[in-house]
Amino acid sequence: MKAANFVHRSLLASVALGSALLASTAFAADPAAAADSDARSMTVRYADVNLTTVAGATALYQRIEGAARLVCGDSGRSLAEQRAVKICYQNAVAEAVTTVNDPTLTAIHQGREGQLTAMIGR
């Protein structure tokens, strides 16, 4: 494996929360919390995963979801806090999937988004 390819596969699935600015609106009363929420990130390594298989892409997706849950934290008690965590999670997962730019991973993500939308619509 080329060194550049290893760097791409091991570092580019970073679950960065710069796009979670929307989520920070729930923390508007506390600017320090908003600044903290924008700075959190976690690198998801996946050099050991074979993205040419559905099983490999699914394993990476599960890692991305777990990292997003850790980075975005638990839902608060208020509706605004719950919404902020949900937005943070969705943005972090979407950003990581876009960064990896793999068709199988993208298809898995789109399928999960569709399931979530169907569940919410009930």
GROMACS elastic network, one bead per residue, 0.5 to 0.9 nm:
[ bonds ]
;  ai    aj funct       b0    kb
    1     4     6  0.84441   500
    1     5     6  0.66494   500
    1     6     6  0.66628   500
    2     5     6  0.52034   500
    2     6     6  0.63224   500
    2     7     6  0.88166   500
    3     6     6  0.50977   500
    3     7     6  0.63680   500
    3     8     6  0.86994   500
    4     7     6  0.51702   500
    4     8     6  0.62578   500
    4     9     6  0.87247   500
    5     9     6  0.61178   500
    5    10     6  0.84996   500
    6     9     6  0.51195   500
    6    10     6  0.59181   500
    6    11     6  0.82639   500
    6    47     6  0.65772   500
    7    10     6  0.52738   500
    7    11     6  0.57373   500
    7    12     6  0.75598   500
    7    47     6  0.86854   500
    8    11     6  0.57386   500
    8    12     6  0.54610   500
    8    13     6  0.84004   500
    8    47     6  0.88324   500
    8   100     6  0.82219   500
    9    12     6  0.62232   500
    9    13     6  0.74485   500
    9    45     6  0.71380   500
    9    46     6  0.60201   500
    9    47     6  0.53860   500
    9    48     6  0.89853   500
    9   100     6  0.76700   500
   10    13     6  0.70679   500
   10    14     6  0.87924   500
   10    43     6  0.81367   500
   10    44     6  0.70751   500
   10    46     6  0.53123   500
   10    47     6  0.52833   500
   10    48     6  0.87805   500
   11    14     6  0.61112   500
   11    43     6  0.62780   500
   11    44     6  0.68715   500
   11    45     6  0.61554   500
   11    46     6  0.81954   500
   12    15     6  0.87066   500
   12    43     6  0.77844   500
   12    44     6  0.79786   500
   12    45     6  0.82607   500
   12    96     6  0.76482   500
   12    99     6  0.60962   500
   12   100     6  0.60869   500
   13    16     6  0.87314   500
   13    42     6  0.88527   500
   13    43     6  0.63691   500
   13    44     6  0.54369   500
   13    45     6  0.69379   500
   13    46     6  0.79445   500
   13    64     6  0.76563   500
   13    95     6  0.84950   500
   13    96     6  0.50315   500
   13    97     6  0.71505   500
   13    98     6  0.86643   500
   13    99     6  0.60840   500
   13   100     6  0.56042   500
   14    41     6  0.70100   500
   14    42     6  0.57990   500
   14    44     6  0.56013   500
   14    45     6  0.81733   500
   14    64     6  0.84337   500
   14    92     6  0.88221   500
   14    95     6  0.84775   500
   14    96     6  0.59593   500
   14    99     6  0.79119   500
   14   100     6  0.88722   500
   15    40     6  0.87603   500
   15    41     6  0.55457   500
   15    42     6  0.53206   500
   15    43     6  0.61081   500
   15    44     6  0.70857   500
   15    64     6  0.70428   500
   15    67     6  0.68388   500
   15    68     6  0.64344   500
   15    71     6  0.80415   500
   15    92     6  0.54205   500
   15    93     6  0.68411   500
   15    94     6  0.89857   500
   15    95     6  0.69947   500
   15    96     6  0.53391   500
   15    97     6  0.89975   500
   16    19     6  0.75052   500
   16    20     6  0.84793   500
   16    38     6  0.84948   500
   16    39     6  0.80594   500
   16    40     6  0.68562   500
   16    42     6  0.66569   500
   16    43     6  0.81317   500
   16    68     6  0.87130   500
   16    71     6  0.86921   500
   16    91     6  0.89301   500
   16    92     6  0.61343   500
   16    95     6  0.74162   500
   16    96     6  0.74587   500
   17    21     6  0.78190   500
   17    37     6  0.73524   500
   17    38     6  0.56214   500
   17    39     6  0.67457   500
   17    40     6  0.61610   500
   17    41     6  0.60109   500
   17    68     6  0.89060   500
   17    71     6  0.81754   500
   17    72     6  0.82992   500
   17    88     6  0.70915   500
   17    89     6  0.88514   500
   17    91     6  0.74858   500
   17    92     6  0.58408   500
   17    95     6  0.84714   500
   18    21     6  0.64616   500
   18    37     6  0.85199   500
   18    38     6  0.52916   500
   18    39     6  0.69275   500
   18    40     6  0.82367   500
   18    41     6  0.85715   500
   18    92     6  0.86194   500
   19    22     6  0.73354   500
   19    23     6  0.86433   500
   19    38     6  0.78130   500
   19    88     6  0.79386   500
   19    91     6  0.64417   500
   19    92     6  0.74190   500
   19    95     6  0.79205   500
   20    23     6  0.51557   500
   20    24     6  0.66516   500
   20    37     6  0.76248   500
   20    38     6  0.64302   500
   20    84     6  0.84652   500
   20    87     6  0.70398   500
   20    88     6  0.50550   500
   20    89     6  0.83844   500
   20    91     6  0.62993   500
   20    92     6  0.73302   500
   21    24     6  0.50830   500
   21    25     6  0.71293   500
   21    34     6  0.81498   500
   21    37     6  0.82424   500
   21    38     6  0.65956   500
   21    88     6  0.82303   500
   22    25     6  0.57749   500
   22    26     6  0.83189   500
   22    84     6  0.73770   500
   22    87     6  0.71473   500
   22    88     6  0.77136   500
   23    26     6  0.62035   500
   23    27     6  0.78676   500
   23    34     6  0.84472   500
   23    37     6  0.82565   500
   23    38     6  0.89769   500
   23    80     6  0.89976   500
   23    81     6  0.84410   500
   23    83     6  0.74086   500
   23    85     6  0.66550   500
   23    86     6  0.80538   500
   23    87     6  0.56868   500
   23    88     6  0.55526   500
   24    27     6  0.51879   500
   24    28     6  0.66189   500
   24    31     6  0.88076   500
   24    33     6  0.79327   500
   24    35     6  0.80169   500
   24    37     6  0.67141   500
   24    38     6  0.75058   500
   24    84     6  0.67178   500
   24    88     6  0.85134   500
   25    28     6  0.50887   500
   25    29     6  0.85588   500
   25    34     6  0.75532   500
   25    80     6  0.85583   500
   25    84     6  0.74461   500
   26    29     6  0.77003   500
   26    30     6  0.88959   500
   26    34     6  0.82339   500
   26    80     6  0.55135   500
   26    81     6  0.58956   500
   26    82     6  0.89928   500
   26    83     6  0.80177   500
   26    84     6  0.59699   500
   27    30     6  0.53291   500
   27    31     6  0.67325   500
   27    32     6  0.84595   500
   27    33     6  0.60965   500
   27    34     6  0.53960   500
   27    37     6  0.88664   500
   27    80     6  0.87549   500
   27    81     6  0.79385   500
   27    84     6  0.84528   500
   28    31     6  0.58630   500
   28    33     6  0.82078   500
   28    34     6  0.66777   500
   29    33     6  0.87055   500
   29    34     6  0.87600   500
   30    33     6  0.54755   500
   30    34     6  0.65891   500
   30    35     6  0.89553   500
   31    35     6  0.61663   500
   31    36     6  0.85406   500
   32    35     6  0.51700   500
   32    36     6  0.61482   500
   32    37     6  0.86442   500
   33    36     6  0.50078   500
   33    37     6  0.61149   500
   33    38     6  0.87328   500
   34    37     6  0.51395   500
   34    38     6  0.64441   500
   34    39     6  0.89601   500
   35    38     6  0.53008   500
   35    39     6  0.65868   500
   36    39     6  0.53220   500
   36    40     6  0.66673   500
   37    40     6  0.58078   500
   37    71     6  0.85663   500
   37    72     6  0.76980   500
   37    88     6  0.89120   500
   38    41     6  0.85044   500
   40    71     6  0.62914   500
   40    72     6  0.81444   500
   41    67     6  0.85313   500
   41    68     6  0.85081   500
   41    71     6  0.62474   500
   41    72     6  0.89740   500
   41    92     6  0.89415   500
   42    67     6  0.64227   500
   42    68     6  0.80230   500
   42    70     6  0.85357   500
   42    71     6  0.68931   500
   43    64     6  0.89862   500
   43    67     6  0.79833   500
   44    60     6  0.82703   500
   44    63     6  0.67967   500
   44    64     6  0.65340   500
   44    67     6  0.71481   500
   44    96     6  0.88846   500
   45    48     6  0.80136   500
   45    49     6  0.88905   500
   45    60     6  0.85712   500
   45    63     6  0.86255   500
   46    49     6  0.52459   500
   46    50     6  0.84127   500
   46    51     6  0.89885   500
   46    60     6  0.66247   500
   46    63     6  0.87210   500
   47    50     6  0.79669   500
   48    56     6  0.89968   500
   49    52     6  0.89052   500
   49    55     6  0.89283   500
   49    56     6  0.53204   500
   49    57     6  0.74432   500
   49    59     6  0.74688   500
   49    60     6  0.70231   500
   50    53     6  0.61171   500
   50    54     6  0.87032   500
   50    55     6  0.80900   500
   50    57     6  0.70947   500
   51    54     6  0.71449   500
   51    55     6  0.79978   500
   51    56     6  0.50423   500
   51    58     6  0.85785   500
   51    60     6  0.81133   500
   51   102     6  0.75101   500
   51   104     6  0.71865   500
   51   105     6  0.75449   500
   52    55     6  0.86948   500
   52    56     6  0.70580   500
   52    57     6  0.73532   500
   52   102     6  0.88550   500
   52   104     6  0.73424   500
   53    56     6  0.52078   500
   53    57     6  0.62797   500
   53    58     6  0.84925   500
   53   104     6  0.76778   500
   54    57     6  0.51374   500
   54    58     6  0.59131   500
   54    59     6  0.84827   500
   54   104     6  0.66215   500
   54   105     6  0.79816   500
   54   108     6  0.83301   500
   55    58     6  0.50591   500
   55    59     6  0.61368   500
   55    60     6  0.87295   500
   56    59     6  0.50816   500
   56    60     6  0.63684   500
   56    61     6  0.86513   500
   56   105     6  0.88489   500
   57    60     6  0.51286   500
   57    61     6  0.61377   500
   57    62     6  0.86578   500
   57   102     6  0.84829   500
   57   104     6  0.62540   500
   57   105     6  0.51171   500
   57   106     6  0.88871   500
   57   108     6  0.76594   500
   58    62     6  0.61812   500
   58    63     6  0.86392   500
   58   104     6  0.86034   500
   58   105     6  0.70189   500
   58   108     6  0.69978   500
   59    62     6  0.51839   500
   59    63     6  0.63653   500
   59    64     6  0.87578   500
   60    64     6  0.61938   500
   60    65     6  0.86184   500
   60   105     6  0.78215   500
   61    64     6  0.50077   500
   61    65     6  0.61443   500
   61    66     6  0.85934   500
   61    93     6  0.83293   500
   61    97     6  0.79126   500
   61   105     6  0.67934   500
   61   108     6  0.76633   500
   61   109     6  0.74798   500
   62    65     6  0.50202   500
   62    66     6  0.61402   500
   62    67     6  0.85813   500
   63    66     6  0.51054   500
   63    67     6  0.61556   500
   63    68     6  0.85669   500
   64    67     6  0.51263   500
   64    68     6  0.61123   500
   64    69     6  0.86330   500
   64    92     6  0.83700   500
   64    93     6  0.62233   500
   64    96     6  0.70883   500
   64    97     6  0.81302   500
   65    68     6  0.50813   500
   65    69     6  0.62178   500
   65    70     6  0.87070   500
   65    89     6  0.78969   500
   65    92     6  0.85165   500
   65    93     6  0.62675   500
   66    69     6  0.51211   500
   66    70     6  0.62914   500
   66    71     6  0.86542   500
   67    70     6  0.50898   500
   67    71     6  0.60640   500
   67    72     6  0.84227   500
   67    92     6  0.87862   500
   67    93     6  0.86434   500
   68    71     6  0.51112   500
   68    72     6  0.57973   500
   68    73     6  0.81742   500
   68    88     6  0.79130   500
   68    89     6  0.54171   500
   68    90     6  0.81954   500
   68    91     6  0.88772   500
   68    92     6  0.58771   500
   68    93     6  0.63247   500
   69    72     6  0.53305   500
   69    73     6  0.58285   500
   69    74     6  0.74869   500
   69    85     6  0.87079   500
   69    88     6  0.89901   500
   69    89     6  0.64129   500
   70    73     6  0.54259   500
   70    74     6  0.81336   500
   71    88     6  0.86898   500
   71    89     6  0.82043   500
   71    92     6  0.87165   500
   72    75     6  0.86707   500
   72    84     6  0.87671   500
   72    85     6  0.58451   500
   72    86     6  0.82623   500
   72    88     6  0.58683   500
   72    89     6  0.59504   500
   72    92     6  0.83167   500
   73    76     6  0.89132   500
   73    85     6  0.68229   500
   73    89     6  0.87523   500
   74    82     6  0.81433   500
   74    85     6  0.69254   500
   75    78     6  0.83570   500
   75    79     6  0.88606   500
   75    81     6  0.61308   500
   75    83     6  0.79500   500
   75    84     6  0.80389   500
   75    85     6  0.56978   500
   75    86     6  0.77697   500
   76    79     6  0.76532   500
   76    80     6  0.81111   500
   76    82     6  0.54114   500
   76    83     6  0.89179   500
   76    84     6  0.89121   500
   76    85     6  0.79845   500
   77    80     6  0.84413   500
   77    81     6  0.66641   500
   77    82     6  0.68965   500
   78    81     6  0.52629   500
   78    82     6  0.63097   500
   78    83     6  0.86307   500
   79    82     6  0.50393   500
   79    83     6  0.60308   500
   79    84     6  0.85142   500
   80    83     6  0.51022   500
   80    84     6  0.61165   500
   80    85     6  0.87195   500
   81    84     6  0.50417   500
   81    85     6  0.62791   500
   81    86     6  0.86118   500
   82    85     6  0.52846   500
   82    86     6  0.62116   500
   82    87     6  0.86746   500
   83    86     6  0.50448   500
   83    87     6  0.60920   500
   83    88     6  0.84589   500
   84    87     6  0.51800   500
   84    88     6  0.60263   500
   84    89     6  0.85433   500
   85    88     6  0.50102   500
   85    89     6  0.60587   500
   85    90     6  0.85731   500
   86    89     6  0.51419   500
   86    90     6  0.61393   500
   86    91     6  0.85251   500
   87    90     6  0.51661   500
   87    91     6  0.59796   500
   87    92     6  0.83813   500
   88    91     6  0.52651   500
   88    92     6  0.59934   500
   88    93     6  0.85954   500
   89    92     6  0.51843   500
   89    93     6  0.61706   500
   89    94     6  0.85102   500
   90    93     6  0.53453   500
   90    94     6  0.60627   500
   90    95     6  0.84824   500
   91    94     6  0.51190   500
   91    95     6  0.59088   500
   91    96     6  0.84938   500
   92    95     6  0.51895   500
   92    96     6  0.61681   500
   92    97     6  0.86216   500
   93    96     6  0.52284   500
   93    97     6  0.61597   500
   93    98     6  0.85702   500
   93   109     6  0.83481   500
   94    97     6  0.51724   500
   94    98     6  0.60971   500
   94    99     6  0.85275   500
   94   106     6  0.89148   500
   94   109     6  0.77025   500
   95    98     6  0.50939   500
   95    99     6  0.60598   500
   95   100     6  0.87175   500
   96   100     6  0.62747   500
   96   101     6  0.86152   500
   97   100     6  0.52957   500
   97   101     6  0.62800   500
   97   102     6  0.76097   500
   97   105     6  0.67056   500
   97   106     6  0.62146   500
   97   109     6  0.73545   500
   98   101     6  0.50417   500
   98   102     6  0.79557   500
   98   106     6  0.74356   500
   99   102     6  0.85915   500
  100   105     6  0.81182   500
  100   106     6  0.87763   500
  101   105     6  0.77245   500
  101   106     6  0.71598   500
  102   105     6  0.53588   500
  102   106     6  0.60514   500
  102   107     6  0.86397   500
  103   106     6  0.50056   500
  103   107     6  0.60986   500
  103   108     6  0.86562   500
  104   107     6  0.51024   500
  104   108     6  0.63015   500
  104   109     6  0.86607   500
  105   108     6  0.51223   500
  105   109     6  0.62037   500
  105   110     6  0.86492   500
  106   109     6  0.50217   500
  106   110     6  0.61080   500
  106   111     6  0.85382   500
  107   110     6  0.50910   500
  107   111     6  0.61055   500
  107   112     6  0.86324   500
  108   111     6  0.51095   500
  108   112     6  0.62613   500
  108   113     6  0.86398   500
  109   112     6  0.51664   500
  109   113     6  0.61459   500
  109   114     6  0.85984   500
  110   113     6  0.50232   500
  110   114     6  0.61580   500
  110   115     6  0.86841   500
  111   114     6  0.50742   500
  111   115     6  0.63239   500
  111   116     6  0.87332   500
  112   115     6  0.50235   500
  112   116     6  0.62166   500
  112   117     6  0.86091   500
  113   116     6  0.50640   500
  113   117     6  0.61535   500
  113   118     6  0.86015   500
  114   117     6  0.50823   500
  114   118     6  0.61383   500
  114   119     6  0.86107   500
  115   118     6  0.50925   500
  115   119     6  0.61869   500
  115   120     6  0.86546   500
  116   119     6  0.51110   500
  116   120     6  0.61806   500
  116   121     6  0.85883   500
  117   120     6  0.51422   500
  117   121     6  0.61273   500
  117   122     6  0.89448   500
  118   121     6  0.51328   500
  118   122     6  0.66737   500
  119   122     6  0.55754   500
